[in-house]
Amino acid sequence: MGQTARDSQAQALLRQFRQLDALLAAGAHWWQVRPFHHRGYCWQGSHPQLCETLDALPDAELLSLQRDPVAAVRWLSPWIAEGGQLQALCALPRLSTREVSPPERLDHGIPGRKWQQILAFAGCLAPSSAPLLEWCAGKGHLGRLLAALDQRPVTSLEWQSRLCEEGETLARRLAIPMRFVHCDAFSSDASGWVRPGGHAVALHACGDLHTTLMQHWAENGGAQLALSPCCYHLIRSEEYVPMSQAGGMAAVRLGREDLQLPLQETVTAGAGVRRLRESELHWRLAFDELQREIRGEDHYLPVPNIRKSLLKGSFSEFARWAAARKELELPAVIDEQRWLARGLQRLRQVRRMELVTHVFRRPLELWLVLDRALFLCESGAQVELGEFCDRELTPRNILVLAKRH
């Protein structure tokens, strides 16, 4: 691609970013809120009719709208008129694919959904014999497939030694040209593995892990990069620091908690996992009601992550565990029925508030991805964005392809 065409492509991405930025900033009062922290609807004062309509929404219709983002935008259009425009801005092309025919037994030990994601990701990459770096590789499933498909040497960088050992065993079993490097992606040594003129891939590397790869690739003069971002909130700073010049001048400003909004989608979770999440949220909200009364302070009190086994006991056991973490003294007898009922009412409202915030879930994710894409453009790369699979396979289905000649 010539310089003129590359500049035109970068300008198109910049226009898309600026449009999203303006709409997200104007609508920040809808999505830059914490439904979990509130005892009533966040917009009761500003939009009472919306809150009344949400409160009257039957559970079955709520569930249907949660599963259908287009229908949710339409339902909320009397209050959020920009929803349709946001959806249109978020429409990404499905990236062209090649036929992927892996050797038999290559998928041994890989969960079916994960294997389908790997196949879809690999199908969007042009065949190449160039050496390849697999960043944050785990057991090297993606790298193993690409090595087998294209007979290319693959270096898989992974910080957990056990996963390196298991990946080496899997590669040797099928005589696949791979080597594993036990290395912390945040260490100074990691940069040296991102070679000038090299190719690199990363499937669902979390937060600062994938942005670190991007920075090394840009600084070291990499030739090709393919990555699918994930877990945007896993950053080392409290505030999001934009990568691109356009991001630095954007109207939207994000804290770490804001970065969790794009991840609030459970289309890939099984029924058992969903029930467990719902139970945990119910109990956390019930405890929040209890702690407000005990402390005499009407403020949310965050509770640490829990072992899921704790949810197999009683709410009283959970409440005492949470209270101990916060150095609170609870009464000898906890009225479980009362607090669980209060928690259920809170849960009902939280889910309805989330219906509103989730209109902005994909737009915010694309804002973050475009910030990354524009950073790569600024480094002189030709950048293409698209979806590598259906959202039913994974909501984190955006692929960033960058190359330099």
N, C-alpha and C positions, 0 to 999 in steps of 0.2 A: 504494500500500500504506500502510495506517495505521500509527501509531506502535506499537500493540500487536502487530500482525502482524510488523512489522520487528524488534521486540524478541524475539519468539518465534523468528524465523528466526536471529537472532544467537545466541540461547541454544543453538539446535540445533547451530550451527557450533562454539560453545564446548565443548559436551559432547563432540562428535566429536574436537575437538583434545585435550581433556584425556584422553580414553580412549587415543588414539594416543600421547600423551606418556607416559602411565604404562607402556604396553606396550613402547614403544621404550626407555625408561629401564631397565626391568627386563631387557630383552634386549640391552643395549648390548654385553655380552661376546661376542655373536654377530656383530654388524655393525660395531662401532666398532674394527675391526682392519684391518691392511694385509696381506692375503695375499701381495702381491708382495714384502714385506720379509722373509718368513719362509722358512726352509729346511725346516721341517717343518709339520705341521698345527698351527694356532693353539690347538686345544682338546685337544691330546694328553694333557695332564695331567688336565683336568677331565672329558673325555668320550672316553675311549679307544675305546669300542665304536663310536661314531660315526665316528671317524677310520679304524678298521679297515674299516668298511662303505663309507666313501667311497673308500678305497684299492682295494677290490675291485670298485667300480662300473665296468662296462664302458664304453668310450668311447661306443658307440652309444647306450646308455641315458642316459649323461650328456648327450649332445647332445639327446636327446628331452626330458629334464627341463628343460634350459636353455630350450627353445622353448615349454614349457607350464608357466607359473607355478603353476597350480592343482595339476597333478600333482606338481610339486616340493614344494609345501607338504605334500601328502599323504605323499610319500615321507619327508620329514623329520619328520613328526608325532611319532614316538616320542621325539624329542629336543627339538623345538620345538613344544610343544603349543599355543602361542598363535598359530601360523601361520594357522589358519582364522579366528580372531577378527580378526586383522589384515586378512586378505583381505576379510572382511565389512565392516569399517570403511572400506575403500578403494573400495567399490562406489559409483560415481557415476552419476547419471542421464545418458542421452544427451540433450543439449539439443535443444529443438524447432527445427525448421528451416523455412525458407521456400524456395520454388522459386527457384533461381538460374539465370537464362538470360542469360549474358553475350553481348555483341556478338561477331560473328565476328572472328577474328584477335587478340582481346584477349590470348590466351595465347601470342602469338608470342614466342619466345625464353625461355620459362619452362619449366624441367624438369617433366616430367609429374607426378611425386610432389608437388613444391612447388605446382603449380597445383591439384592436388586438395586439398591442405591449405588453400589460399587460398579455394577454393570452399566448403569445409566451414565454415571460420571465418565467412565472409560470410553463409552460410546461417543462422547462429545470431543474426544481428543484425536487429532490427526495422527496416523501412524508415523512413527519415527524410530530410528535406531540410535538416536543420541542418548548418552548417559542421562539418567534421571534421578533426581533427589526426591524422596518421599518424606515430607516433613511431618513430625509428630505421628509416626507411622503405626503405633500400636504393634500388632503382630505382622504388619506389612501386607494386609489382604489386597489393598489397591495396587501397591507396587508389584506384588506377585502376579496379579492379573496382567498388568501392563508389560511386565518382563516376559511373560509367557506369550502374550499376543504379538508383540513386536520384536521379540528376541533382542531386547535392549538391556544393558546393565543397569541395575537399580541399586541405589544406596538408600537405606531406610534409617532415618534418624529417630531415635526413641529414648526417652529418659528412664524408663522402667526396664531394668536389666532382665527381669523375668520374661517380659514380652519380647525382648530382643532374642532371648534364647529360644522361646517357642516359635518365633518367626523364622529363625535360622533352621530349626528342625523341619518346619513345613516346607521351606524352600528346597532344602536338601532332598526331601522325600520325592520331589518332582523334578529334581535337577534343574532348578531355575536360577539364572544368574543374578543373585542378590547378595548383598552384604549388609549387615546391621551395624550401626554405630550407636553405642551407648553414650548419649550426650544430652545434657540439659539444653533445651532450645533457647533459654535465656542466657546461657553462658557465652563468654567471649569466643570460645572454641566453635560454637555453632555457626557463626558467620562464615568461617572458612569453608564450610561444606556447601555454601551457596556460591557456585563457581561463576566467574565471568563467562558469558556465553552459554551458561548451563540452563537446563530445564528443571522445573520443580512443580510438585503437585501437593495439595493438602485438602483432604476431605474432612470437613467439620472439625478443623483445629479451632480451639476455643479462644475467644477474646484476644488478649495480647499475644497469644501464640501465633495466630495467623498474621497479625499486623507486624510482628517482629520479622516473620519470613518476608513480607512485602518490603520492609525497609532494607533488609539485607539484599534482596533481589534488585531493588532499585539502585542501591549504593554500589553493588558489586558488578553491575552490568549484566544481569541475567538475560537470556534470550527468550525463554518462554515460561509462562507461569499459569497454572490452572488451580483455582482454589474456590471452595465453597465455605463461606464464613459461618460461624456458629457461636452461640453463647457470648453475645456482645458485652454482657455485663461483667464478664470475668477479666477485669482490668485491675491494674495495681494502683491507679489513682482514684480519688473520690469523684472527680468530675471527668467527663469525656473530653479528651483532647483531640480535635479534628486532625486528620492526616493531611488534607489538601488545603491549598490557599483559599479556595472557595468555601470550604468548611470553616476555616478560621474567620471568615467574614460573614458567616451565616447568622440569621436571626435566632435560630433554635439553639438553645443551650441545654445540655443534658447532664444530669447527675447519674451515678451508677444505678440507682433504682429505676430511673427512666429506661435504662437499657434492657430491663427485664420484660418490658411490654411486648416486643416482637416474639418472645419465647412462650407467651401464654396461649399456646395452642396444643391440644392433646389428640390430634387426629390419628396419631400412630400408637397411642397407648391402648392396651387391652382393657377389657371390662374390669378385671380385678384390680389393676393399677389405678384406674379411674375411681373405683369405689374407695380404695385406700386414701387417695388424695382428698376425696370429698370428706371422708371421715376425719382426716387430719385437720382440714380447714375448719370443719364444724367444731371440733374440739378446741382448736386454737381460738376461735371466736367466742366460744363459751367461756374459756379461761379469761379472755380479754374482758368480758362482761364482769366476771368474778373479781379480777384484779382491780378494776376501776372502783368497785364498791369497797374492797378491802383497803385500798390506798386512799380512798376519798378524793381521787384525782381522775378527771374525765379525759385521760390521754391514753393513747395506744402504747403498749409496752411490748417490744419485740422479744420473742422467745427463740432460743437457739434451735438448730436442726435437731430432729429426734431420730432415735432408732425406731424403725417401723414396727418392731416387736412390741413397743410400748402401746401401740394402738390395739393390741390384742387383749389388753387388760381392761380396767374400768376407767371411766372419766376421772374419778377421784384420784386414782394412781397417777394419771397423766397430770392432773392439776397440781398434785403435791410435787411431782418431778419438776414442773415448770416453776412453781413457787420457790422451790429450793434454789433453782438457778438464779432467781431474781431476789433471793433473800427476803421472801415474804412469808409471813406466818398465816396459815389458813385455819379456819375453825375446825374443831375435832370432827364434826360431821358436816359433809358437804351435801347440799340439796341438789343432787345430780339432775333430777327432773327439771327443776327450775332453771338451772344454768344451761342445760342442753337445749331447752326450749328457747331461751334467749339467744343462744348461739345459732340455732336454726333460723330464727328470724333475721339475724345479721347475715347469715349465709345467703338467704333468699335475696336480700338487698344487694349484697356484694355481686352476685351473679348478674343481676339486672344492671348494675352500674358498669360492670365489665362489658356488657353488650355495647354500651356507648364507647368506652375506651378502645374496644377492639376494632372499631371502624378505622382507627389510626395505627393499628398494629403493623400491617404490611407497609403502609406509607413510611412509617418510621424506620422499618428495616431497610427499605429501599434507599432512604436518605443516608443511612449508615453505609450501605454498599456503594452508593454513588460517591460518597466522600472517599472511599477507598479507590474506586475506579479513577476518579479525578487525580488522586495522588499518583497513580501509575501513569496517567496521561502526562502529568507534569514531569515525570522522569523520562519522557520520550517514547513511551510505549503506545502501541495500538491496542485498544481495549474493547472487548465485546462483553456484553452482559446478556444473560438469558437464563431460562430454566432448564435444568437437566433431567427433571422428572416431575411427575404429578405431585401436588401437595399432599395427596393421600398417602404417598410413599414416605415423604418427609416434608414438613413445612419449610425446612431449611433447604430449599431446592434451587437457590440462586447460584449460578456459576460465573465466576470472573475469569475471563481469558485474556491474557496480556502477552504481547510478543514485541520484540525489537529486532530489527534487521541489522 
